[in-house]
Amino acid sequence: MILEIVITQVKEGQEEAFEVAFKEATKLVVTAKGFIANELQRCIETKGRYVHMIRWESVDDHMVGFRGSPEFQKFREMLAPFYAAPSHMEHYEMVLKNPS
C-alpha cells in the first residue's frame, strides 16, 4: 500500500467553490482500480492550501491506471481552474506505524 500526497494552493476567494468541486470530482477517484481511501485536509496556517491524501494498492494503480484514464482527465478538468499554481505530488510508503 502507498500514500499519495498532493499539496495544492487554491486561488484566493475560491476555497468554498473548490471544496464543492472536489467533493464531486473525488467520485471519479473512488471507482479506480487499487483505490483504498481518500481525504482532503485544509491548512490552518496558510489560507487556500490543501493536502489531498489518497491510499492506493500500488504506485502503478495511481500512475498507470488512474492517471491514464479518462476519469483522471475529467478530475483534472474539474479542479484545475481553482489552482493558483501547479500542485505538488509525491508517493510515500509505510516505514513505521504506532498503535493508536
Backbone as JSON Lines, residues from 0, in Angstrom:
{"i":0,"aa":"M","n":[0.85,-1.17,0.0],"ca":[0.0,0.0,0.0],"c":[0.89,1.23,0.0]}
{"i":1,"aa":"I","n":[0.49,2.26,-0.75],"ca":[1.23,3.52,-0.8],"c":[0.28,4.68,-0.51]}
{"i":2,"aa":"L","n":[0.89,5.8,-0.13],"ca":[0.13,7.01,0.14],"c":[0.56,8.08,-0.85]}
{"i":3,"aa":"E","n":[-0.38,8.58,-1.6],"ca":[-0.15,9.72,-2.5],"c":[-0.51,10.97,-1.72]}
{"i":4,"aa":"I","n":[0.39,11.95,-1.71],"ca":[0.11,13.22,-1.06],"c":[0.22,14.32,-2.11]}
{"i":5,"aa":"V","n":[-0.84,15.12,-2.22],"ca":[-0.88,16.22,-3.17],"c":[-1.11,17.5,-2.38]}
{"i":6,"aa":"I","n":[-0.22,18.47,-2.55],"ca":[-0.37,19.78,-1.89],"c":[-0.79,20.78,-2.96]}
{"i":7,"aa":"T","n":[-1.89,21.45,-2.7],"ca":[-2.48,22.36,-3.68],"c":[-2.75,23.71,-3.04]}
{"i":8,"aa":"Q","n":[-2.42,24.77,-3.76],"ca":[-2.78,26.12,-3.36],"c":[-3.91,26.59,-4.26]}
{"i":9,"aa":"V","n":[-5.04,26.94,-3.64],"ca":[-6.23,27.36,-4.37],"c":[-6.25,28.89,-4.46]}
{"i":10,"aa":"K","n":[-6.76,29.38,-5.56],"ca":[-6.87,30.84,-5.77],"c":[-7.66,31.47,-4.62]}
{"i":11,"aa":"E","n":[-7.21,32.64,-4.21],"ca":[-7.86,33.36,-3.12],"c":[-9.33,33.6,-3.43]}
{"i":12,"aa":"G","n":[-10.17,33.32,-2.45],"ca":[-11.6,33.51,-2.6],"c":[-12.33,32.35,-3.27]}
{"i":13,"aa":"Q","n":[-11.58,31.33,-3.7],"ca":[-12.17,30.19,-4.4],"c":[-12.25,28.93,-3.54]}
{"i":14,"aa":"E","n":[-11.9,29.06,-2.27],"ca":[-11.82,27.9,-1.39],"c":[-13.13,27.13,-1.28]}
{"i":15,"aa":"E","n":[-14.21,27.83,-1.03],"ca":[-15.5,27.14,-0.87],"c":[-15.92,26.45,-2.15]}
{"i":16,"aa":"A","n":[-15.76,27.12,-3.29],"ca":[-16.12,26.52,-4.58],"c":[-15.23,25.32,-4.89]}
{"i":17,"aa":"F","n":[-13.95,25.42,-4.53],"ca":[-13.03,24.29,-4.72],"c":[-13.49,23.08,-3.92]}
{"i":18,"aa":"E","n":[-13.87,23.29,-2.67],"ca":[-14.31,22.18,-1.83],"c":[-15.55,21.5,-2.39]}
{"i":19,"aa":"V","n":[-16.47,22.29,-2.92],"ca":[-17.67,21.72,-3.53],"c":[-17.29,20.91,-4.78]}
{"i":20,"aa":"A","n":[-16.43,21.48,-5.63],"ca":[-15.99,20.79,-6.84],"c":[-15.19,19.54,-6.49]}
{"i":21,"aa":"F","n":[-14.38,19.63,-5.46],"ca":[-13.57,18.49,-5.05],"c":[-14.46,17.33,-4.61]}
{"i":22,"aa":"K","n":[-15.48,17.63,-3.86],"ca":[-16.41,16.57,-3.4],"c":[-17.01,15.84,-4.59]}
{"i":23,"aa":"E","n":[-17.33,16.57,-5.63],"ca":[-17.89,15.95,-6.83],"c":[-16.82,15.2,-7.61]}
{"i":24,"aa":"A","n":[-15.65,15.81,-7.77],"ca":[-14.56,15.21,-8.56],"c":[-14.03,13.93,-7.92]}
{"i":25,"aa":"T","n":[-14.03,13.88,-6.61],"ca":[-13.47,12.7,-5.93],"c":[-14.29,11.44,-6.21]}
{"i":26,"aa":"K","n":[-15.52,11.59,-6.65],"ca":[-16.33,10.43,-7.04],"c":[-15.68,9.67,-8.19]}
{"i":27,"aa":"L","n":[-14.85,10.36,-8.97],"ca":[-14.15,9.73,-10.09],"c":[-12.96,8.9,-9.61]}
{"i":28,"aa":"V","n":[-12.42,9.24,-8.46],"ca":[-11.24,8.55,-7.93],"c":[-11.64,7.26,-7.23]}
{"i":29,"aa":"V","n":[-12.71,7.3,-6.47],"ca":[-13.07,6.16,-5.62],"c":[-13.42,4.9,-6.4]}
{"i":30,"aa":"T","n":[-13.69,5.03,-7.68],"ca":[-14.03,3.86,-8.51],"c":[-12.79,3.26,-9.18]}
{"i":31,"aa":"A","n":[-11.63,3.9,-9.03],"ca":[-10.42,3.44,-9.72],"c":[-9.89,2.14,-9.12]}
{"i":32,"aa":"K","n":[-9.32,1.3,-9.96],"ca":[-8.69,0.06,-9.51],"c":[-7.55,0.41,-8.54]}
{"i":33,"aa":"G","n":[-7.51,-0.26,-7.42],"ca":[-6.44,-0.06,-6.45],"c":[-6.69,1.05,-5.45]}
{"i":34,"aa":"F","n":[-7.78,1.79,-5.6],"ca":[-8.12,2.86,-4.65],"c":[-8.48,2.23,-3.31]}
{"i":35,"aa":"I","n":[-7.97,2.83,-2.21],"ca":[-8.3,2.34,-0.87],"c":[-9.06,3.38,-0.06]}
{"i":36,"aa":"A","n":[-8.5,4.58,0.05],"ca":[-9.12,5.63,0.88],"c":[-8.64,6.99,0.4]}
{"i":37,"aa":"N","n":[-9.38,8.03,0.8],"ca":[-9.17,9.36,0.28],"c":[-9.59,10.39,1.34]}
{"i":38,"aa":"E","n":[-8.79,11.45,1.51],"ca":[-9.23,12.55,2.37],"c":[-8.59,13.85,1.93]}
{"i":39,"aa":"L","n":[-9.28,14.93,2.23],"ca":[-8.81,16.28,1.93],"c":[-8.71,17.03,3.24]}
{"i":40,"aa":"Q","n":[-7.57,17.68,3.46],"ca":[-7.36,18.48,4.67],"c":[-7.07,19.92,4.26]}
{"i":41,"aa":"R","n":[-7.66,20.87,4.99],"ca":[-7.44,22.3,4.76],"c":[-6.4,22.8,5.75]}
{"i":42,"aa":"C","n":[-5.41,23.56,5.27],"ca":[-4.36,24.09,6.13],"c":[-4.92,25.19,7.04]}
{"i":43,"aa":"I","n":[-4.5,25.17,8.27],"ca":[-4.92,26.18,9.23],"c":[-4.07,27.45,9.08]}
{"i":44,"aa":"E","n":[-2.77,27.28,8.9],"ca":[-1.86,28.44,8.85],"c":[-1.86,29.18,7.52]}
{"i":45,"aa":"T","n":[-2.07,28.48,6.42],"ca":[-1.99,29.11,5.1],"c":[-3.33,28.99,4.39]}
{"i":46,"aa":"K","n":[-4.02,30.11,4.28],"ca":[-5.34,30.13,3.63],"c":[-5.23,29.64,2.19]}
{"i":47,"aa":"G","n":[-6.13,28.75,1.83],"ca":[-6.18,28.24,0.46],"c":[-5.27,27.05,0.18]}
{"i":48,"aa":"R","n":[-4.52,26.58,1.16],"ca":[-3.65,25.42,0.96],"c":[-4.37,24.17,1.44]}
{"i":49,"aa":"Y","n":[-4.3,23.13,0.62],"ca":[-4.95,21.86,0.91],"c":[-3.97,20.71,0.73]}
{"i":50,"aa":"V","n":[-4.19,19.65,1.49],"ca":[-3.46,18.4,1.32],"c":[-4.49,17.33,1.0]}
{"i":51,"aa":"H","n":[-4.29,16.68,-0.13],"ca":[-5.15,15.58,-0.56],"c":[-4.34,14.31,-0.39]}
{"i":52,"aa":"M","n":[-4.85,13.38,0.41],"ca":[-4.16,12.14,0.68],"c":[-5.0,10.98,0.15]}
{"i":53,"aa":"I","n":[-4.37,10.16,-0.68],"ca":[-5.06,9.0,-1.26],"c":[-4.22,7.76,-1.02]}
{"i":54,"aa":"R","n":[-4.84,6.73,-0.51],"ca":[-4.16,5.44,-0.34],"c":[-4.5,4.57,-1.55]}
{"i":55,"aa":"W","n":[-3.44,4.0,-2.13],"ca":[-3.54,3.12,-3.29],"c":[-2.89,1.79,-2.96]}
{"i":56,"aa":"E","n":[-3.31,0.75,-3.65],"ca":[-2.67,-0.55,-3.53],"c":[-1.23,-0.48,-4.03]}
{"i":57,"aa":"S","n":[-0.99,0.28,-5.12],"ca":[0.36,0.38,-5.7],"c":[0.53,1.71,-6.42]}
{"i":58,"aa":"V","n":[1.77,2.08,-6.68],"ca":[2.06,3.29,-7.46],"c":[1.47,3.13,-8.86]}
{"i":59,"aa":"D","n":[1.58,1.93,-9.45],"ca":[1.03,1.71,-10.79],"c":[-0.48,1.9,-10.84]}
{"i":60,"aa":"D","n":[-1.18,1.51,-9.77],"ca":[-2.63,1.75,-9.75],"c":[-2.93,3.24,-9.91]}
{"i":61,"aa":"H","n":[-2.1,4.06,-9.32],"ca":[-2.29,5.51,-9.45],"c":[-1.74,6.03,-10.76]}
{"i":62,"aa":"M","n":[-0.43,5.82,-10.99],"ca":[0.25,6.47,-12.11],"c":[-0.12,5.89,-13.48]}
{"i":63,"aa":"V","n":[-0.36,4.61,-13.56],"ca":[-0.7,3.99,-14.85],"c":[-2.22,3.87,-14.98]}
{"i":64,"aa":"G","n":[-2.83,3.25,-13.97],"ca":[-4.27,3.02,-14.04],"c":[-5.1,4.29,-14.01]}
{"i":65,"aa":"F","n":[-5.07,5.0,-12.88],"ca":[-5.94,6.17,-12.76],"c":[-5.48,7.33,-13.63]}
{"i":66,"aa":"R","n":[-4.19,7.68,-13.57],"ca":[-3.72,8.83,-14.34],"c":[-3.8,8.62,-15.85]}
{"i":67,"aa":"G","n":[-3.87,7.38,-16.28],"ca":[-4.01,7.09,-17.7],"c":[-5.46,6.96,-18.14]}
{"i":68,"aa":"S","n":[-6.37,7.22,-17.24],"ca":[-7.79,7.0,-17.54],"c":[-8.51,8.3,-17.91]}
{"i":69,"aa":"P","n":[-9.65,8.17,-18.61],"ca":[-10.5,9.33,-18.89],"c":[-11.01,9.98,-17.6]}
{"i":70,"aa":"E","n":[-11.19,9.18,-16.53],"ca":[-11.67,9.73,-15.25],"c":[-10.67,10.73,-14.68]}
{"i":71,"aa":"F","n":[-9.37,10.45,-14.83],"ca":[-8.37,11.4,-14.35],"c":[-8.43,12.7,-15.13]}
{"i":72,"aa":"Q","n":[-8.61,12.62,-16.44],"ca":[-8.71,13.83,-17.25],"c":[-9.89,14.69,-16.8]}
{"i":73,"aa":"K","n":[-11.01,14.04,-16.53],"ca":[-12.21,14.76,-16.05],"c":[-11.94,15.35,-14.66]}
{"i":74,"aa":"F","n":[-11.3,14.57,-13.77],"ca":[-10.94,15.05,-12.44],"c":[-10.11,16.32,-12.55]}
{"i":75,"aa":"R","n":[-9.1,16.29,-13.38],"ca":[-8.22,17.45,-13.58],"c":[-8.99,18.64,-14.13]}
{"i":76,"aa":"E","n":[-9.84,18.4,-15.11],"ca":[-10.64,19.49,-15.7],"c":[-11.55,20.16,-14.67]}
{"i":77,"aa":"M","n":[-12.07,19.37,-13.75],"ca":[-12.99,19.9,-12.74],"c":[-12.27,20.77,-11.71]}
{"i":78,"aa":"L","n":[-10.99,20.46,-11.41],"ca":[-10.29,21.14,-10.32],"c":[-9.25,22.15,-10.76]}
{"i":79,"aa":"A","n":[-8.66,21.97,-11.93],"ca":[-7.58,22.85,-12.38],"c":[-7.95,24.34,-12.39]}
{"i":80,"aa":"P","n":[-9.16,24.73,-12.69],"ca":[-9.48,26.16,-12.68],"c":[-9.31,26.84,-11.31]}
{"i":81,"aa":"F","n":[-9.27,26.05,-10.25],"ca":[-9.13,26.6,-8.9],"c":[-7.68,26.75,-8.46]}
{"i":82,"aa":"Y","n":[-6.74,26.12,-9.16],"ca":[-5.35,26.1,-8.73],"c":[-4.66,27.44,-8.94]}
{"i":83,"aa":"A","n":[-4.0,27.94,-7.9],"ca":[-3.21,29.16,-8.01],"c":[-1.84,28.86,-8.61]}
{"i":84,"aa":"A","n":[-1.39,27.62,-8.49],"ca":[-0.1,27.16,-9.02],"c":[-0.21,25.65,-9.2]}
{"i":85,"aa":"P","n":[0.71,25.05,-9.94],"ca":[0.66,23.6,-10.08],"c":[0.78,22.91,-8.72]}
{"i":86,"aa":"S","n":[0.04,21.82,-8.55],"ca":[0.09,21.05,-7.32],"c":[1.41,20.28,-7.24]}
{"i":87,"aa":"H","n":[1.78,19.92,-6.01],"ca":[2.97,19.11,-5.78],"c":[2.51,17.74,-5.3]}
{"i":88,"aa":"M","n":[2.97,16.66,-6.0],"ca":[2.52,15.32,-5.69],"c":[3.72,14.41,-5.48]}
{"i":89,"aa":"E","n":[3.62,13.55,-4.43],"ca":[4.63,12.53,-4.17],"c":[3.95,11.29,-3.6]}
{"i":90,"aa":"H","n":[4.65,10.15,-3.72],"ca":[4.18,8.89,-3.16],"c":[5.04,8.52,-1.96]}
{"i":91,"aa":"Y","n":[4.42,7.93,-0.94],"ca":[5.1,7.52,0.28],"c":[4.75,6.07,0.59]}
{"i":92,"aa":"E","n":[5.68,5.39,1.26],"ca":[5.43,4.04,1.73],"c":[5.6,4.0,3.23]}
{"i":93,"aa":"M","n":[4.86,3.12,3.88],"ca":[4.87,2.98,5.33],"c":[6.23,2.48,5.81]}
{"i":94,"aa":"V","n":[6.77,3.14,6.81],"ca":[8.01,2.7,7.45],"c":[7.69,2.2,8.86]}
{"i":95,"aa":"L","n":[6.87,2.95,9.58],"ca":[6.54,2.61,10.95],"c":[5.13,3.09,11.25]}
{"i":96,"aa":"K","n":[4.38,2.29,11.95],"ca":[3.05,2.68,12.4],"c":[2.94,2.32,13.86]}
{"i":97,"aa":"N","n":[2.7,3.31,14.71],"ca":[2.5,3.07,16.12],"c":[1.06,2.74,16.4]}
{"i":98,"aa":"P","n":[0.79,1.88,17.35],"ca":[-0.6,1.59,17.69],"c":[-1.3,2.83,18.24]}
{"i":99,"aa":"S","n":[-2.58,2.9,18.04],"ca":[-3.37,4.04,18.5],"c":[-3.53,4.02,20.0]}
